Every structure is written in structure tokens, then in C-alpha cells.
Amino acid sequence: PRFFSEEHAKALGKQIEHYLSTSEQKDMSVCFHGGEPLLAGFERIQNYLRLIPSYLKEGQSLKFSIQTNGTLLN
């Protein structure tokens, strides 16, 4: 698919929560990269930033970063 789907974002959120619950770690980082992630558009990226961490439990945290060539920054 051209973009990471909402279903995949939900599955990622669940998988991260499961991993953090079953490991000694309490935080994780996710980096959007590959091709040009900004092509997904502001609304889609904003949705990922809300949706993925919504599955975390209290005491768990998630940090996001993005690797971009900056062409689409405004």
C-alpha cells in the first residue's frame, strides 16, 4: 500500500503495548522513515501520533521521530 493504514497503526500500538508489558522496558521510540514520510500528509501523520500511543498503559511512554529530506516542510 502507498501509506501505512489505520489498521496497521492500531496493530503497531497493540504490539508496542504488549512488548512493553512483557519486557523490562517502559518506553520505546518509533521513527517514521523510508521514501519520504511527509508524503503521507499532516492529517495522516497526526492520526498516527494519536492512535499508536492510545494503546499504552500507565507508566509506558512512546517517543516519535521522523527522518525526512525536508522538501515538504512548510
Predicted model as a PDB file, atoms N, CA, C, CB and O in Angstrom, pLDDT in the B-factor column:
MODEL        1                                                                  
ATOM      1  N   PRO A   1       0.827  -1.209   0.000  1.00 77.00           N  
ATOM      2  CA  PRO A   1       0.000   0.000   0.000  1.00 77.00           C  
ATOM      3  C   PRO A   1       0.865   1.264   0.000  1.00 77.00           C  
ATOM      4  CB  PRO A   1      -0.938   0.003   1.219  1.00 77.00           C  
ATOM      5  O   PRO A   1       2.017   1.254   0.433  1.00 77.00           O  
ATOM      6  N   ARG A   2       0.290   2.320  -0.485  1.00 83.00           N  
ATOM      7  CA  ARG A   2       1.030   3.580  -0.574  1.00 83.00           C  
ATOM      8  C   ARG A   2       1.325   4.168   0.803  1.00 83.00           C  
ATOM      9  CB  ARG A   2       0.250   4.587  -1.406  1.00 83.00           C  
ATOM     10  O   ARG A   2       2.396   4.734   1.022  1.00 83.00           O  
ATOM     11  N   PHE A   3       0.371   4.034   1.735  1.00 87.00           N  
ATOM     12  CA  PHE A   3       0.546   4.581   3.075  1.00 87.00           C  
ATOM     13  C   PHE A   3       0.288   3.509   4.124  1.00 87.00           C  
ATOM     14  CB  PHE A   3      -0.388   5.779   3.296  1.00 87.00           C  
ATOM     15  O   PHE A   3      -0.430   2.539   3.880  1.00 87.00           O  
ATOM     16  N   PHE A   4       0.882   3.699   5.283  1.00 88.00           N  
ATOM     17  CA  PHE A   4       0.660   2.861   6.447  1.00 88.00           C  
ATOM     18  C   PHE A   4      -0.806   3.013   6.843  1.00 88.00           C  
ATOM     19  CB  PHE A   4       1.623   3.247   7.629  1.00 88.00           C  
ATOM     20  O   PHE A   4      -1.244   4.124   7.143  1.00 88.00           O  
ATOM     21  N   SER A   5      -1.565   1.939   6.850  1.00 92.00           N  
ATOM     22  CA  SER A   5      -3.000   2.016   7.099  1.00 92.00           C  
ATOM     23  C   SER A   5      -3.323   2.239   8.572  1.00 92.00           C  
ATOM     24  CB  SER A   5      -3.675   0.753   6.616  1.00 92.00           C  
ATOM     25  O   SER A   5      -2.481   2.018   9.442  1.00 92.00           O  
ATOM     26  N   GLU A   6      -4.545   2.678   8.841  1.00 94.00           N  
ATOM     27  CA  GLU A   6      -5.005   2.848  10.215  1.00 94.00           C  
ATOM     28  C   GLU A   6      -5.018   1.503  10.939  1.00 94.00           C  
ATOM     29  CB  GLU A   6      -6.407   3.488  10.241  1.00 94.00           C  
ATOM     30  O   GLU A   6      -4.713   1.438  12.130  1.00 94.00           O  
ATOM     31  N   GLU A   7      -5.368   0.437  10.231  1.00 95.00           N  
ATOM     32  CA  GLU A   7      -5.368  -0.897  10.832  1.00 95.00           C  
ATOM     33  C   GLU A   7      -3.960  -1.292  11.262  1.00 95.00           C  
ATOM     34  CB  GLU A   7      -5.934  -1.934   9.847  1.00 95.00           C  
ATOM     35  O   GLU A   7      -3.777  -1.877  12.329  1.00 95.00           O  
ATOM     36  N   HIS A   8      -2.963  -0.974  10.432  1.00 95.00           N  
ATOM     37  CA  HIS A   8      -1.577  -1.269  10.791  1.00 95.00           C  
ATOM     38  C   HIS A   8      -1.124  -0.411  11.971  1.00 95.00           C  
ATOM     39  CB  HIS A   8      -0.652  -1.043   9.587  1.00 95.00           C  
ATOM     40  O   HIS A   8      -0.379  -0.886  12.828  1.00 95.00           O  
ATOM     41  N   ALA A   9      -1.561   0.836  12.024  1.00 95.00           N  
ATOM     42  CA  ALA A   9      -1.215   1.712  13.149  1.00 95.00           C  
ATOM     43  C   ALA A   9      -1.797   1.157  14.449  1.00 95.00           C  
ATOM     44  CB  ALA A   9      -1.730   3.153  12.900  1.00 95.00           C  
ATOM     45  O   ALA A   9      -1.127   1.168  15.481  1.00 95.00           O  
ATOM     46  N   LYS A  10      -3.028   0.678  14.403  1.00 97.00           N  
ATOM     47  CA  LYS A  10      -3.644   0.071  15.588  1.00 97.00           C  
ATOM     48  C   LYS A  10      -2.874  -1.172  16.003  1.00 97.00           C  
ATOM     49  CB  LYS A  10      -5.122  -0.283  15.319  1.00 97.00           C  
ATOM     50  O   LYS A  10      -2.586  -1.358  17.185  1.00 97.00           O  
ATOM     51  N   ALA A  11      -2.539  -2.023  15.044  1.00 97.00           N  
ATOM     52  CA  ALA A  11      -1.790  -3.242  15.343  1.00 97.00           C  
ATOM     53  C   ALA A  11      -0.425  -2.907  15.931  1.00 97.00           C  
ATOM     54  CB  ALA A  11      -1.627  -4.096  14.077  1.00 97.00           C  
ATOM     55  O   ALA A  11       0.043  -3.590  16.843  1.00 97.00           O  
ATOM     56  N   LEU A  12       0.220  -1.856  15.415  1.00 96.00           N  
ATOM     57  CA  LEU A  12       1.507  -1.437  15.953  1.00 96.00           C  
ATOM     58  C   LEU A  12       1.363  -0.964  17.396  1.00 96.00           C  
ATOM     59  CB  LEU A  12       2.112  -0.327  15.089  1.00 96.00           C  
ATOM     60  O   LEU A  12       2.174  -1.325  18.250  1.00 96.00           O  
ATOM     61  N   GLY A  13       0.344  -0.165  17.672  1.00 97.00           N  
ATOM     62  CA  GLY A  13       0.099   0.293  19.037  1.00 97.00           C  
ATOM     63  C   GLY A  13      -0.104  -0.864  19.999  1.00 97.00           C  
ATOM     64  O   GLY A  13       0.437  -0.860  21.106  1.00 97.00           O  
ATOM     65  N   LYS A  14      -0.879  -1.851  19.582  1.00 98.00           N  
ATOM     66  CA  LYS A  14      -1.120  -3.036  20.418  1.00 98.00           C  
ATOM     67  C   LYS A  14       0.157  -3.831  20.632  1.00 98.00           C  
ATOM     68  CB  LYS A  14      -2.187  -3.930  19.784  1.00 98.00           C  
ATOM     69  O   LYS A  14       0.427  -4.295  21.740  1.00 98.00           O  
ATOM     70  N   GLN A  15       0.942  -3.990  19.577  1.00 98.00           N  
ATOM     71  CA  GLN A  15       2.181  -4.757  19.682  1.00 98.00           C  
ATOM     72  C   GLN A  15       3.193  -4.051  20.580  1.00 98.00           C  
ATOM     73  CB  GLN A  15       2.782  -4.988  18.294  1.00 98.00           C  
ATOM     74  O   GLN A  15       3.880  -4.703  21.366  1.00 98.00           O  
ATOM     75  N   ILE A  16       3.292  -2.734  20.472  1.00 97.00           N  
ATOM     76  CA  ILE A  16       4.205  -1.983  21.341  1.00 97.00           C  
ATOM     77  C   ILE A  16       3.774  -2.121  22.795  1.00 97.00           C  
ATOM     78  CB  ILE A  16       4.249  -0.490  20.933  1.00 97.00           C  
ATOM     79  O   ILE A  16       4.610  -2.345  23.670  1.00 97.00           O  
ATOM     80  N   GLU A  17       2.495  -1.992  23.055  1.00 97.00           N  
ATOM     81  CA  GLU A  17       1.983  -2.135  24.426  1.00 97.00           C  
ATOM     82  C   GLU A  17       2.303  -3.533  24.953  1.00 97.00           C  
ATOM     83  CB  GLU A  17       0.446  -1.874  24.475  1.00 97.00           C  
ATOM     84  O   GLU A  17       2.751  -3.673  26.091  1.00 97.00           O  
ATOM     85  N   HIS A  18       2.083  -4.549  24.156  1.00 97.00           N  
ATOM     86  CA  HIS A  18       2.367  -5.924  24.574  1.00 97.00           C  
ATOM     87  C   HIS A  18       3.852  -6.095  24.884  1.00 97.00           C  
ATOM     88  CB  HIS A  18       1.931  -6.924  23.482  1.00 97.00           C  
ATOM     89  O   HIS A  18       4.219  -6.688  25.899  1.00 97.00           O  
ATOM     90  N   TYR A  19       4.698  -5.573  24.004  1.00 97.00           N  
ATOM     91  CA  TYR A  19       6.137  -5.692  24.226  1.00 97.00           C  
ATOM     92  C   TYR A  19       6.551  -4.995  25.523  1.00 97.00           C  
ATOM     93  CB  TYR A  19       6.910  -5.102  23.038  1.00 97.00           C  
ATOM     94  O   TYR A  19       7.291  -5.567  26.324  1.00 97.00           O  
ATOM     95  N   LEU A  20       6.082  -3.775  25.731  1.00 97.00           N  
ATOM     96  CA  LEU A  20       6.441  -3.039  26.934  1.00 97.00           C  
ATOM     97  C   LEU A  20       5.901  -3.729  28.195  1.00 97.00           C  
ATOM     98  CB  LEU A  20       5.912  -1.605  26.849  1.00 97.00           C  
ATOM     99  O   LEU A  20       6.537  -3.684  29.248  1.00 97.00           O  
ATOM    100  N   SER A  21       4.746  -4.357  28.087  1.00 97.00           N  
ATOM    101  CA  SER A  21       4.157  -5.059  29.235  1.00 97.00           C  
ATOM    102  C   SER A  21       4.909  -6.334  29.592  1.00 97.00           C  
ATOM    103  CB  SER A  21       2.708  -5.394  28.947  1.00 97.00           C  
ATOM    104  O   SER A  21       4.916  -6.749  30.751  1.00 97.00           O  
ATOM    105  N   THR A  22       5.541  -6.953  28.604  1.00 97.00           N  
ATOM    106  CA  THR A  22       6.193  -8.238  28.844  1.00 97.00           C  
ATOM    107  C   THR A  22       7.715  -8.143  28.909  1.00 97.00           C  
ATOM    108  CB  THR A  22       5.803  -9.208  27.769  1.00 97.00           C  
ATOM    109  O   THR A  22       8.398  -9.156  29.061  1.00 97.00           O  
ATOM    110  N   SER A  23       8.237  -6.944  28.797  1.00 96.00           N  
ATOM    111  CA  SER A  23       9.689  -6.757  28.892  1.00 96.00           C  
ATOM    112  C   SER A  23      10.001  -5.865  30.088  1.00 96.00           C  
ATOM    113  CB  SER A  23      10.264  -6.139  27.578  1.00 96.00           C  
ATOM    114  O   SER A  23       9.098  -5.394  30.780  1.00 96.00           O  
ATOM    115  N   GLU A  24      11.261  -5.645  30.316  1.00 93.00           N  
ATOM    116  CA  GLU A  24      11.675  -4.753  31.386  1.00 93.00           C  
ATOM    117  C   GLU A  24      11.649  -3.292  30.953  1.00 93.00           C  
ATOM    118  CB  GLU A  24      13.061  -5.125  31.862  1.00 93.00           C  
ATOM    119  O   GLU A  24      11.841  -2.402  31.782  1.00 93.00           O  
ATOM    120  N   GLN A  25      11.420  -3.036  29.695  1.00 96.00           N  
ATOM    121  CA  GLN A  25      11.389  -1.665  29.178  1.00 96.00           C  
ATOM    122  C   GLN A  25      10.048  -1.019  29.463  1.00 96.00           C  
ATOM    123  CB  GLN A  25      11.676  -1.644  27.669  1.00 96.00           C  
ATOM    124  O   GLN A  25       9.024  -1.699  29.539  1.00 96.00           O  
ATOM    125  N   LYS A  26      10.055   0.286  29.618  1.00 96.00           N  
ATOM    126  CA  LYS A  26       8.822   1.043  29.840  1.00 96.00           C  
ATOM    127  C   LYS A  26       8.641   2.136  28.796  1.00 96.00           C  
ATOM    128  CB  LYS A  26       8.822   1.655  31.236  1.00 96.00           C  
ATOM    129  O   LYS A  26       7.616   2.817  28.780  1.00 96.00           O  
ATOM    130  N   ASP A  27       9.635   2.307  27.922  1.00 97.00           N  
ATOM    131  CA  ASP A  27       9.490   3.307  26.856  1.00 97.00           C  
ATOM    132  C   ASP A  27      10.109   2.776  25.570  1.00 97.00           C  
ATOM    133  CB  ASP A  27      10.153   4.655  27.262  1.00 97.00           C  
ATOM    134  O   ASP A  27      10.914   1.844  25.578  1.00 97.00           O  
ATOM    135  N   MET A  28       9.710   3.397  24.471  1.00 97.00           N  
ATOM    136  CA  MET A  28      10.164   2.974  23.153  1.00 97.00           C  
ATOM    137  C   MET A  28      10.154   4.186  22.228  1.00 97.00           C  
ATOM    138  CB  MET A  28       9.269   1.827  22.586  1.00 97.00           C  
ATOM    139  O   MET A  28       9.449   5.166  22.472  1.00 97.00           O  
ATOM    140  N   SER A  29      10.939   4.102  21.173  1.00 96.00           N  
ATOM    141  CA  SER A  29      10.971   5.147  20.156  1.00 96.00           C  
ATOM    142  C   SER A  29      10.529   4.561  18.819  1.00 96.00           C  
ATOM    143  CB  SER A  29      12.387   5.771  20.043  1.00 96.00           C  
ATOM    144  O   SER A  29      10.852   3.420  18.491  1.00 96.00           O  
ATOM    145  N   VAL A  30       9.790   5.355  18.058  1.00 95.00           N  
ATOM    146  CA  VAL A  30       9.350   4.982  16.717  1.00 95.00           C  
ATOM    147  C   VAL A  30       9.810   6.073  15.770  1.00 95.00           C  
ATOM    148  CB  VAL A  30       7.793   4.784  16.646  1.00 95.00           C  
ATOM    149  O   VAL A  30       9.569   7.254  16.018  1.00 95.00           O  
ATOM    150  N   CYS A  31      10.473   5.689  14.684  1.00 95.00           N  
ATOM    151  CA  CYS A  31      10.944   6.652  13.692  1.00 95.00           C  
ATOM    152  C   CYS A  31      10.219   6.403  12.370  1.00 95.00           C  
ATOM    153  CB  CYS A  31      12.491   6.552  13.504  1.00 95.00           C  
ATOM    154  O   CYS A  31      10.243   5.292  11.839  1.00 95.00           O  
ATOM    155  N   PHE A  32       9.581   7.438  11.851  1.00 92.00           N  
ATOM    156  CA  PHE A  32       8.965   7.367  10.523  1.00 92.00           C  
ATOM    157  C   PHE A  32      10.052   7.673   9.496  1.00 92.00           C  
ATOM    158  CB  PHE A  32       7.747   8.372  10.389  1.00 92.00           C  
ATOM    159  O   PHE A  32      10.653   8.747   9.521  1.00 92.00           O  
ATOM    160  N   HIS A  33      10.300   6.725   8.595  1.00 90.00           N  
ATOM    161  CA  HIS A  33      11.292   6.949   7.541  1.00 90.00           C  
ATOM    162  C   HIS A  33      11.006   6.010   6.387  1.00 90.00           C  
ATOM    163  CB  HIS A  33      12.739   6.742   8.072  1.00 90.00           C  
ATOM    164  O   HIS A  33      10.079   5.202   6.450  1.00 90.00           O  
ATOM    165  N   GLY A  34      11.779   6.112   5.361  1.00 84.00           N  
ATOM    166  CA  GLY A  34      11.608   5.266   4.188  1.00 84.00           C  
ATOM    167  C   GLY A  34      10.840   6.010   3.121  1.00 84.00           C  
ATOM    168  O   GLY A  34       9.711   6.443   3.353  1.00 84.00           O  
ATOM    169  N   GLY A  35      11.431   6.161   1.970  1.00 84.00           N  
ATOM    170  CA  GLY A  35      10.809   7.019   0.966  1.00 84.00           C  
ATOM    171  C   GLY A  35      10.788   8.424   1.534  1.00 84.00           C  
ATOM    172  O   GLY A  35      11.818   8.910   2.000  1.00 84.00           O  
ATOM    173  N   GLU A  36       9.680   9.068   1.507  1.00 90.00           N  
ATOM    174  CA  GLU A  36       9.515  10.388   2.126  1.00 90.00           C  
ATOM    175  C   GLU A  36       8.264  10.351   2.982  1.00 90.00           C  
ATOM    176  CB  GLU A  36       9.426  11.527   1.048  1.00 90.00           C  
ATOM    177  O   GLU A  36       7.160  10.479   2.454  1.00 90.00           O  
ATOM    178  N   PRO A  37       8.408  10.176   4.312  1.00 91.00           N  
ATOM    179  CA  PRO A  37       7.248  10.012   5.176  1.00 91.00           C  
ATOM    180  C   PRO A  37       6.292  11.203   5.170  1.00 91.00           C  
ATOM    181  CB  PRO A  37       7.706   9.762   6.567  1.00 91.00           C  
ATOM    182  O   PRO A  37       5.106  11.034   5.456  1.00 91.00           O  
ATOM    183  N   LEU A  38       6.773  12.383   4.856  1.00 91.00           N  
ATOM    184  CA  LEU A  38       5.884  13.545   4.836  1.00 91.00           C  
ATOM    185  C   LEU A  38       4.861  13.486   3.705  1.00 91.00           C  
ATOM    186  CB  LEU A  38       6.699  14.812   4.714  1.00 91.00           C  
ATOM    187  O   LEU A  38       3.884  14.235   3.717  1.00 91.00           O  
ATOM    188  N   LEU A  39       5.073  12.605   2.730  1.00 91.00           N  
ATOM    189  CA  LEU A  39       4.082  12.427   1.665  1.00 91.00           C  
ATOM    190  C   LEU A  39       2.769  11.869   2.200  1.00 91.00           C  
ATOM    191  CB  LEU A  39       4.632  11.505   0.584  1.00 91.00           C  
ATOM    192  O   LEU A  39       1.737  11.968   1.536  1.00 91.00           O  
ATOM    193  N   ALA A  40       2.798  11.286   3.384  1.00 91.00           N  
ATOM    194  CA  ALA A  40       1.566  10.778   3.998  1.00 91.00           C  
ATOM    195  C   ALA A  40       0.610  11.916   4.325  1.00 91.00           C  
ATOM    196  CB  ALA A  40       1.887   9.982   5.270  1.00 91.00           C  
ATOM    197  O   ALA A  40      -0.598  11.700   4.417  1.00 91.00           O  
ATOM    198  N   GLY A  41       1.128  13.108   4.499  1.00 91.00           N  
ATOM    199  CA  GLY A  41       0.290  14.263   4.801  1.00 91.00           C  
ATOM    200  C   GLY A  41       0.166  14.507   6.292  1.00 91.00           C  
ATOM    201  O   GLY A  41       0.246  13.581   7.099  1.00 91.00           O  
ATOM    202  N   PHE A  42      -0.031  15.770   6.646  1.00 92.00           N  
ATOM    203  CA  PHE A  42      -0.092  16.183   8.038  1.00 92.00           C  
ATOM    204  C   PHE A  42      -1.192  15.455   8.810  1.00 92.00           C  
ATOM    205  CB  PHE A  42      -0.308  17.677   8.121  1.00 92.00           C  
ATOM    206  O   PHE A  42      -0.949  14.972   9.916  1.00 92.00           O  
ATOM    207  N   GLU A  43      -2.389  15.369   8.247  1.00 94.00           N  
ATOM    208  CA  GLU A  43      -3.510  14.742   8.967  1.00 94.00           C  
ATOM    209  C   GLU A  43      -3.262  13.265   9.248  1.00 94.00           C  
ATOM    210  CB  GLU A  43      -4.798  14.897   8.168  1.00 94.00           C  
ATOM    211  O   GLU A  43      -3.567  12.782  10.338  1.00 94.00           O  
ATOM    212  N   ARG A  44      -2.714  12.548   8.279  1.00 94.00           N  
ATOM    213  CA  ARG A  44      -2.459  11.117   8.465  1.00 94.00           C  
ATOM    214  C   ARG A  44      -1.379  10.917   9.533  1.00 94.00           C  
ATOM    215  CB  ARG A  44      -2.029  10.454   7.123  1.00 94.00           C  
ATOM    216  O   ARG A  44      -1.524  10.061  10.406  1.00 94.00           O  
ATOM    217  N   ILE A  45      -0.305  11.696   9.468  1.00 94.00           N  
ATOM    218  CA  ILE A  45       0.760  11.589  10.461  1.00 94.00           C  
ATOM    219  C   ILE A  45       0.228  11.956  11.845  1.00 94.00           C  
ATOM    220  CB  ILE A  45       1.952  12.498  10.083  1.00 94.00           C  
ATOM    221  O   ILE A  45       0.532  11.280  12.829  1.00 94.00           O  
ATOM    222  N   GLN A  46      -0.554  13.008  11.921  1.00 96.00           N  
ATOM    223  CA  GLN A  46      -1.147  13.419  13.194  1.00 96.00           C  
ATOM    224  C   GLN A  46      -2.028  12.294  13.761  1.00 96.00           C  
ATOM    225  CB  GLN A  46      -1.978  14.718  13.010  1.00 96.00           C  
ATOM    226  O   GLN A  46      -2.034  12.060  14.969  1.00 96.00           O  
ATOM    227  N   ASN A  47      -2.761  11.609  12.900  1.00 96.00           N  
ATOM    228  CA  ASN A  47      -3.591  10.484  13.335  1.00 96.00           C  
ATOM    229  C   ASN A  47      -2.725   9.356  13.905  1.00 96.00           C  
ATOM    230  CB  ASN A  47      -4.444   9.960  12.160  1.00 96.00           C  
ATOM    231  O   ASN A  47      -3.077   8.767  14.928  1.00 96.00           O  
ATOM    232  N   TYR A  48      -1.591   9.048  13.251  1.00 96.00           N  
ATOM    233  CA  TYR A  48      -0.682   8.031  13.774  1.00 96.00           C  
ATOM    234  C   TYR A  48      -0.183   8.426  15.160  1.00 96.00           C  
ATOM    235  CB  TYR A  48       0.505   7.822  12.817  1.00 96.00           C  
ATOM    236  O   TYR A  48      -0.099   7.587  16.057  1.00 96.00           O  
ATOM    237  N   LEU A  49       0.148   9.703  15.331  1.00 96.00           N  
ATOM    238  CA  LEU A  49       0.703  10.178  16.602  1.00 96.00           C  
ATOM    239  C   LEU A  49      -0.310  10.112  17.735  1.00 96.00           C  
ATOM    240  CB  LEU A  49       1.203  11.601  16.453  1.00 96.00           C  
ATOM    241  O   LEU A  49       0.073  10.036  18.902  1.00 96.00           O  
ATOM    242  N   ARG A  50      -1.594  10.139  17.407  1.00 97.00           N  
ATOM    243  CA  ARG A  50      -2.655   9.981  18.412  1.00 97.00           C  
ATOM    244  C   ARG A  50      -2.997   8.513  18.625  1.00 97.00           C  
ATOM    245  CB  ARG A  50      -3.914  10.754  17.992  1.00 97.00           C  
ATOM    246  O   ARG A  50      -3.143   8.057  19.759  1.00 97.00           O  
ATOM    247  N   LEU A  51      -3.121   7.786  17.538  1.00 97.00           N  
ATOM    248  CA  LEU A  51      -3.630   6.415  17.581  1.00 97.00           C  
ATOM    249  C   LEU A  51      -2.644   5.426  18.199  1.00 97.00           C  
ATOM    250  CB  LEU A  51      -3.984   5.962  16.190  1.00 97.00           C  
ATOM    251  O   LEU A  51      -3.019   4.659  19.086  1.00 97.00           O  
ATOM    252  N   ILE A  52      -1.406   5.431  17.751  1.00 96.00           N  
ATOM    253  CA  ILE A  52      -0.447   4.417  18.191  1.00 96.00           C  
ATOM    254  C   ILE A  52      -0.257   4.440  19.708  1.00 96.00           C  
ATOM    255  CB  ILE A  52       0.899   4.628  17.496  1.00 96.00           C  
ATOM    256  O   ILE A  52      -0.334   3.382  20.332  1.00 96.00           O  
ATOM    257  N   PRO A  53      -0.013   5.600  20.332  1.00 97.00           N  
ATOM    258  CA  PRO A  53       0.187   5.575  21.786  1.00 97.00           C  
ATOM    259  C   PRO A  53      -1.097   5.398  22.599  1.00 97.00           C  
ATOM    260  CB  PRO A  53       0.857   6.840  22.212  1.00 97.00           C  
ATOM    261  O   PRO A  53      -1.034   5.226  23.816  1.00 97.00           O  
ATOM    262  N   SER A  54      -2.247   5.437  21.951  1.00 97.00           N  
ATOM    263  CA  SER A  54      -3.507   5.293  22.692  1.00 97.00           C  
ATOM    264  C   SER A  54      -3.650   3.908  23.327  1.00 97.00           C  
ATOM    265  CB  SER A  54      -4.689   5.556  21.765  1.00 97.00           C  
ATOM    266  O   SER A  54      -4.499   3.716  24.197  1.00 97.00           O  
ATOM    267  N   TYR A  55      -2.841   2.955  22.909  1.00 97.00           N  
ATOM    268  CA  TYR A  55      -2.899   1.593  23.445  1.00 97.00           C  
ATOM    269  C   TYR A  55      -1.980   1.391  24.648  1.00 97.00           C  
ATOM    270  CB  TYR A  55      -2.537   0.603  22.363  1.00 97.00           C  
ATOM    271  O   TYR A  55      -2.036   0.347  25.296  1.00 97.00           O  
ATOM    272  N   LEU A  56      -1.143   2.368  24.951  1.00 97.00           N  
ATOM    273  CA  LEU A  56      -0.195   2.214  26.053  1.00 97.00           C  
ATOM    274  C   LEU A  56      -0.889   2.290  27.397  1.00 97.00           C  
ATOM    275  CB  LEU A  56       0.887   3.274  25.973  1.00 97.00           C  
ATOM    276  O   LEU A  56      -1.920   2.947  27.546  1.00 97.00           O  
ATOM    277  N   LYS A  57      -0.313   1.611  28.369  1.00 96.00           N  
ATOM    278  CA  LYS A  57      -0.819   1.634  29.736  1.00 96.00           C  
ATOM    279  C   LYS A  57      -0.067   2.699  30.530  1.00 96.00           C  
ATOM    280  CB  LYS A  57      -0.675   0.239  30.408  1.00 96.00           C  
ATOM    281  O   LYS A  57       0.964   3.211  30.093  1.00 96.00           O  
ATOM    282  N   GLU A  58      -0.599   3.017  31.693  1.00 96.00           N  
ATOM    283  CA  GLU A  58       0.040   3.996  32.572  1.00 96.00           C  
ATOM    284  C   GLU A  58       1.473   3.556  32.874  1.00 96.00           C  
ATOM    285  CB  GLU A  58      -0.770   4.168  33.890  1.00 96.00           C  
ATOM    286  O   GLU A  58       1.726   2.387  33.166  1.00 96.00           O  
ATOM    287  N   GLY A  59       2.399   4.499  32.801  1.00 96.00           N  
ATOM    288  CA  GLY A  59       3.805   4.211  33.052  1.00 96.00           C  
ATOM    289  C   GLY A  59       4.592   3.848  31.811  1.00 96.00           C  
ATOM    290  O   GLY A  59       5.820   3.772  31.857  1.00 96.00           O  
ATOM    291  N   GLN A  60       3.901   3.620  30.697  1.00 97.00           N  
ATOM    292  CA  GLN A  60       4.580   3.334  29.435  1.00 97.00           C  
ATOM    293  C   GLN A  60       4.632   4.624  28.615  1.00 97.00           C  
ATOM    294  CB  GLN A  60       3.851   2.187  28.643  1.00 97.00           C  
ATOM    295  O   GLN A  60       3.713   5.441  28.671  1.00 97.00           O  
ATOM    296  N   SER A  61       5.716   4.799  27.852  1.00 97.00           N  
ATOM    297  CA  SER A  61       5.811   6.010  27.032  1.00 97.00           C  
ATOM    298  C   SER A  61       6.384   5.688  25.662  1.00 97.00           C  
ATOM    299  CB  SER A  61       6.676   7.071  27.730  1.00 97.00           C  
ATOM    300  O   SER A  61       7.072   4.685  25.467  1.00 97.00           O  
ATOM    301  N   LEU A  62       6.082   6.558  24.737  1.00 97.00           N  
ATOM    302  CA  LEU A  62       6.478   6.381  23.352  1.00 97.00           C  
ATOM    303  C   LEU A  62       6.934   7.717  22.803  1.00 97.00           C  
ATOM    304  CB  LEU A  62       5.322   5.800  22.507  1.00 97.00           C  
ATOM    305  O   LEU A  62       6.253   8.728  22.973  1.00 97.00           O  
ATOM    306  N   LYS A  63       8.089   7.726  22.143  1.00 97.00           N  
ATOM    307  CA  LYS A  63       8.616   8.932  21.508  1.00 97.00           C  
ATOM    308  C   LYS A  63       8.651   8.712  20.007  1.00 97.00           C  
ATOM    309  CB  LYS A  63      10.033   9.287  22.052  1.00 97.00           C  
ATOM    310  O   LYS A  63       8.948   7.614  19.536  1.00 97.00           O  
ATOM    311  N   PHE A  64       8.346   9.763  19.259  1.00 97.00           N  
ATOM    312  CA  PHE A  64       8.348   9.694  17.801  1.00 97.00           C  
ATOM    313  C   PHE A  64       9.433  10.594  17.228  1.00 97.00           C  
ATOM    314  CB  PHE A  64       6.973  10.090  17.237  1.00 97.00           C  
ATOM    315  O   PHE A  64       9.751  11.647  17.781  1.00 97.00           O  
ATOM    316  N   SER A  65       9.992  10.155  16.110  1.00 96.00           N  
ATOM    317  CA  SER A  65      10.895  10.988  15.334  1.00 96.00           C  
ATOM    318  C   SER A  65      10.582  10.745  13.868  1.00 96.00           C  
ATOM    319  CB  SER A  65      12.400  10.678  15.663  1.00 96.00           C  
ATOM    320  O   SER A  65       9.872   9.803  13.517  1.00 96.00           O  
ATOM    321  N   ILE A  66      11.120  11.604  13.021  1.00 94.00           N  
ATOM    322  CA  ILE A  66      10.883  11.456  11.586  1.00 94.00           C  
ATOM    323  C   ILE A  66      12.181  11.745  10.843  1.00 94.00           C  
ATOM    324  CB  ILE A  66       9.741  12.405  11.100  1.00 94.00           C  
ATOM    325  O   ILE A  66      12.892  12.698  11.161  1.00 94.00           O  
ATOM    326  N   GLN A  67      12.477  10.923   9.864  1.00 94.00           N  
ATOM    327  CA  GLN A  67      13.649  11.113   9.021  1.00 94.00           C  
ATOM    328  C   GLN A  67      13.131  11.599   7.670  1.00 94.00           C  
ATOM    329  CB  GLN A  67      14.505   9.782   8.884  1.00 94.00           C  
ATOM    330  O   GLN A  67      12.404  10.879   6.986  1.00 94.00           O  
ATOM    331  N   THR A  68      13.500  12.801   7.291  1.00 92.00           N  
ATOM    332  CA  THR A  68      12.970  13.412   6.076  1.00 92.00           C  
ATOM    333  C   THR A  68      14.061  14.187   5.351  1.00 92.00           C  
ATOM    334  CB  THR A  68      11.787  14.336   6.406  1.00 92.00           C  
ATOM    335  O   THR A  68      15.043  14.614   5.959  1.00 92.00           O  
ATOM    336  N   ASN A  69      13.881  14.361   4.057  1.00 91.00           N  
ATOM    337  CA  ASN A  69      14.794  15.228   3.321  1.00 91.00           C  
ATOM    338  C   ASN A  69      14.384  16.690   3.438  1.00 91.00           C  
ATOM    339  CB  ASN A  69      14.847  14.817   1.856  1.00 91.00           C  
ATOM    340  O   ASN A  69      15.091  17.575   2.954  1.00 91.00           O  
ATOM    341  N   GLY A  70      13.250  16.947   4.075  1.00 88.00           N  
ATOM    342  CA  GLY A  70      12.804  18.314   4.368  1.00 88.00           C  
ATOM    343  C   GLY A  70      12.133  19.035   3.214  1.00 88.00           C  
ATOM    344  O   GLY A  70      11.727  20.187   3.366  1.00 88.00           O  
ATOM    345  N   THR A  71      12.008  18.393   2.077  1.00 87.00           N  
ATOM    346  CA  THR A  71      11.436  19.064   0.903  1.00 87.00           C  
ATOM    347  C   THR A  71      10.016  19.549   1.143  1.00 87.00           C  
ATOM    348  CB  THR A  71      11.452  18.132  -0.286  1.00 87.00           C  
ATOM    349  O   THR A  71       9.633  20.602   0.633  1.00 87.00           O  
ATOM    350  N   LEU A  72       9.234  18.808   1.903  1.00 86.00           N  
ATOM    351  CA  LEU A  72       7.827  19.160   2.102  1.00 86.00           C  
ATOM    352  C   LEU A  72       7.558  19.958   3.367  1.00 86.00           C  
ATOM    353  CB  LEU A  72       7.005  17.923   2.129  1.00 86.00           C  
ATOM    354  O   LEU A  72       6.397  20.214   3.688  1.00 86.00           O  
ATOM    355  N   LEU A  73       8.595  20.357   4.095  1.00 84.00           N  
ATOM    356  CA  LEU A  73       8.384  21.172   5.300  1.00 84.00           C  
ATOM    357  C   LEU A  73       7.900  22.556   4.900  1.00 84.00           C  
ATOM    358  CB  LEU A  73       9.687  21.276   6.142  1.00 84.00           C  
ATOM    359  O   LEU A  73       8.377  23.130   3.921  1.00 84.00           O  
ATOM    360  N   ASN A  74       6.943  23.092   5.667  1.00 79.00           N  
ATOM    361  CA  ASN A  74       6.489  24.459   5.396  1.00 79.00           C  
ATOM    362  C   ASN A  74       6.409  25.235   6.684  1.00 79.00           C  
ATOM    363  CB  ASN A  74       5.126  24.461   4.687  1.00 79.00           C  
ATOM    364  O   ASN A  74       6.045  26.411   6.674  1.00 79.00           O  
TER     365      ASN A  74                                                      
ENDMDL                                                                          
END                                                                             
